Amino acid sequence: MRDLNRLEFVGETLRAALEAVAVAAPQWLASWMPPAWQKQYGARMDSYRLPSDENERTQLTWRIAADGYGRRRDPRPAPRQAPASRRTPDGRRAVYTIRSGVEGTIHQAVTATGARRTRYAGLRKTALSHVLTATAINLIRIDAWWTGQPLAPTRTSHLAALDLAA
């Protein structure tokens, strides 16, 4: 039973991916997709009966895997270049500044409020926990601003601290 469920899941994943590509780029998909795929992956996997024989299931598994992996690399678009703003040192520095601010906020949430794991089960309670954690971080920051508490110094990595000139 588990094998059938997994086989259906894998086949449905490939079908959903093909469906998404058909919506986004129908001409591109039609230019390389074998016509047999339209029959095989046109309908949802749960709409037809999977083989009961183990050998047939294995063959279907390998065929789905070959379809998914074999066509993955055929007509790839050219690799995307980084935007012009990130090709310069100042642009990379700006992206790093944003990233370090986000990572600093996550670090503060983890250390100050213990937000690495939630105590609650369920989506609504977890969402409430996230809102309360964000509120707590904002209150901590307002308190530090009102009392004039200086920001923590930026940590220097061991590699950056090495004196390579010596």
Legacy VTK file of the C-alpha trace (Angstrom):
# vtk DataFile Version 3.0
C-alpha trace
ASCII
DATASET POLYDATA
POINTS 166 float
0.000 0.000 0.000
2.816 2.390 0.901
4.542 1.706 -2.428
1.374 2.550 -4.343
0.960 5.749 -2.362
4.546 6.811 -3.043
4.317 5.898 -6.705
1.130 7.920 -7.029
2.794 10.837 -5.218
5.857 10.819 -7.490
3.748 10.555 -10.636
1.461 13.333 -9.450
4.486 15.536 -8.680
5.764 15.152 -12.237
2.269 15.760 -13.626
1.852 18.914 -11.521
5.271 20.204 -12.634
4.364 19.632 -16.286
1.031 21.350 -15.692
2.773 24.384 -14.193
5.178 24.577 -17.132
2.255 24.235 -19.547
0.666 27.299 -17.964
3.888 29.344 -17.856
5.494 28.377 -21.188
3.193 26.273 -23.375
5.173 26.758 -26.613
8.431 25.743 -24.977
6.860 22.623 -23.465
5.210 21.641 -26.744
8.536 21.999 -28.566
10.170 19.062 -26.764
7.524 17.065 -24.885
6.805 13.617 -26.386
3.133 13.264 -27.415
2.767 10.147 -25.243
3.245 12.293 -22.153
0.004 14.131 -22.851
-1.889 10.869 -22.459
0.213 9.591 -19.551
0.416 12.799 -17.488
-2.659 14.650 -18.749
-4.973 13.286 -16.075
-4.312 13.138 -12.352
-2.540 9.990 -11.170
-5.421 9.050 -8.888
-7.840 9.029 -11.836
-6.556 5.716 -13.197
-5.633 2.415 -11.631
-1.975 1.746 -10.819
-0.633 -1.723 -11.674
-1.068 -4.378 -9.017
1.850 -6.493 -10.215
5.117 -5.530 -8.530
7.154 -5.823 -11.742
4.761 -3.527 -13.568
4.894 -1.039 -10.679
8.691 -1.113 -10.823
8.639 -0.478 -14.571
6.215 2.419 -14.086
8.441 3.828 -11.340
11.494 3.722 -13.585
9.573 5.240 -16.487
8.355 8.154 -14.348
11.892 8.632 -12.988
13.380 8.570 -16.488
10.763 11.052 -17.697
11.485 13.382 -14.802
15.253 13.176 -14.889
15.822 12.581 -18.566
14.031 15.708 -19.763
15.218 17.900 -16.943
18.386 19.012 -18.686
17.365 19.091 -22.359
16.475 22.634 -23.361
17.657 24.735 -20.456
17.545 28.501 -20.673
20.812 30.368 -20.384
21.990 30.835 -16.804
20.789 34.049 -15.295
23.313 36.687 -14.435
23.148 38.599 -11.212
21.477 41.963 -11.586
23.839 44.805 -12.461
23.401 46.225 -8.975
24.970 43.082 -7.479
27.892 42.811 -9.876
29.740 45.665 -8.200
31.327 45.546 -4.740
28.937 48.259 -3.521
25.946 46.283 -4.753
27.127 43.110 -3.043
27.761 45.109 0.112
24.189 46.442 0.028
22.771 42.928 -0.345
25.003 41.699 2.488
23.836 44.581 4.688
20.211 43.570 4.195
21.021 39.892 4.727
23.001 40.574 7.892
20.119 42.654 9.266
17.681 39.801 8.674
20.063 37.255 10.193
20.615 39.558 13.172
16.881 39.749 13.755
16.570 35.957 13.578
19.493 35.591 15.993
17.875 38.049 18.398
14.591 36.141 18.214
16.347 32.873 18.958
18.519 34.121 21.819
16.156 36.582 23.504
12.865 34.739 23.182
13.870 31.127 22.549
12.162 31.040 19.164
14.106 28.129 17.735
11.187 25.807 18.472
7.620 26.675 19.224
5.942 25.417 22.361
2.578 25.147 20.720
0.987 22.665 18.364
-1.229 23.859 15.584
-0.953 26.532 12.954
-3.020 29.185 14.753
-1.103 28.908 18.020
2.238 28.855 16.208
1.277 31.952 14.193
0.294 33.705 17.410
3.635 32.680 18.911
5.451 34.283 15.948
3.509 37.528 16.348
4.248 37.636 20.075
7.943 36.925 19.421
8.122 39.792 16.920
6.365 42.074 19.416
8.835 41.091 22.138
11.802 41.850 19.863
10.339 45.252 19.004
9.798 46.042 22.700
13.388 45.018 23.480
14.643 47.313 20.706
12.467 50.242 21.844
13.756 49.822 25.404
17.364 49.797 24.168
16.730 52.931 22.113
15.055 54.809 24.979
17.760 53.916 27.485
20.569 54.673 25.023
21.998 51.163 25.127
24.671 50.952 22.416
24.407 48.415 19.635
26.582 45.339 19.939
29.837 45.575 18.001
30.050 43.648 14.779
31.922 40.385 15.198
35.140 39.993 13.254
35.649 36.543 11.808
38.834 34.610 12.538
39.804 34.796 8.874
39.355 38.555 8.748
41.353 38.945 11.962
44.392 37.141 10.516
47.294 39.391 9.745
48.344 38.063 6.378
50.927 40.784 5.825
53.187 39.463 8.577
LINES 1 167
166 0 1 2 3 4 5 6 7 8 9 10 11 12 13 14 15 16 17 18 19 20 21 22 23 24 25 26 27 28 29 30 31 32 33 34 35 36 37 38 39 40 41 42 43 44 45 46 47 48 49 50 51 52 53 54 55 56 57 58 59 60 61 62 63 64 65 66 67 68 69 70 71 72 73 74 75 76 77 78 79 80 81 82 83 84 85 86 87 88 89 90 91 92 93 94 95 96 97 98 99 100 101 102 103 104 105 106 107 108 109 110 111 112 113 114 115 116 117 118 119 120 121 122 123 124 125 126 127 128 129 130 131 132 133 134 135 136 137 138 139 140 141 142 143 144 145 146 147 148 149 150 151 152 153 154 155 156 157 158 159 160 161 162 163 164 165
